[in-house]
Amino acid sequence: MKTYSEAEVKAKLEKLDYWDFEDGYLVTSLDFKDFADAFAMMTRIAFEAEAQQHHPEWSNVYNNLTIRLTTHDAEGITEKDFMLANKIEEIIKG
């Protein structure tokens, strides 16, 4: 599986609204109305992650959800990360 260079990652990130490249991860931090809304979004994302067999690292504190994506097997960012990031953006935008 091909890993993207930092320059390739940054170029591909220009097509995404909510993501940055930090410490080797695609990262987003999202705020929701309350804990229930944040947890509902996590549930929707979890089903998609399972369907893609690509699982995020994430944390939730009250209404905030932070998501970090990398392909551990490839030791870097791959197309799998961008596929899931794009799908997460679709889910967020409704």
N, C-alpha and C positions, 0 to 999 in steps of 0.2 A: 504494500500500500504506500503510495507516494505521500510524503510529508511536504507541506508547503514551506517555503522560505519566509522569513519575516516580511520581506517586500511583497511576496505573493499574498500573504495573509492580509496585510494592510490594504492592498489593492482590492481584494475581495470584500473587505469590510466596508468599502465605500458603498456597496449595494445594500447594506443592512443599516437599520435605523438605531437599534438599541445596544449594539455590541462594540466592545473595545478589545484590544490585544494587550494582555498584562501577564507578565511572568510565564509566558508560554501557553497561556489559556485564552480562549475566547470568553469574555466576561460581560455579564449584564447584571444590573441591579434595578429592580422594579418595585415601585410602591403601589399598593392597592388601598382600597377604602378601609379595610379592616382585616383581621386575621382570617375570617371565613372566606373572604374573596381571595386572599393570597393562597390559602390552602386549596380552594377550588381550582385555581390556576395550576397549582402543583399537580393536582390529580389529573387534569387534562393533559398536561405535559408528560406526566408519567406514562399514560397510555400510549402516547406517540413515541416516547423513548423506548418503551418495550416493543412496539411494532417495528422500530428501526434497529432494535438490539444494540442501542448506543445510549448509555446512561450518563446523565450529568452528575457533576458534583454540585451540590446546592445546599443552601442554608436558608432558614426562615426565622425571622424575628418579628413577631406581631404582624405588621402589614407589609414587611419588606421581604422580597425573595431575591437572593443572589444566586446566579447560575454560572458555573465554570465548565467549559467544554474543552476536552483534549482527547486524542485517541491514544490511550495508554499503550496498546500493543505496538503502535508505530512510533511511540515516544515523540509525538508532536501533533500539529494540526493537520488534519486530512479533510478530504471531501465529506466524510461522515459528519464532522463537526459542523461544517457549513450547511449540510442538509438538515441537521437537527436545529441549528440556529434559525434557518429560514422558516422551518415549520413552527418553531416557537413564536416567531414574529407573527405568522399567520394566526396562530391561536390567540395571541395577545390582542391583535387588531380586530379579532372577531370577524 
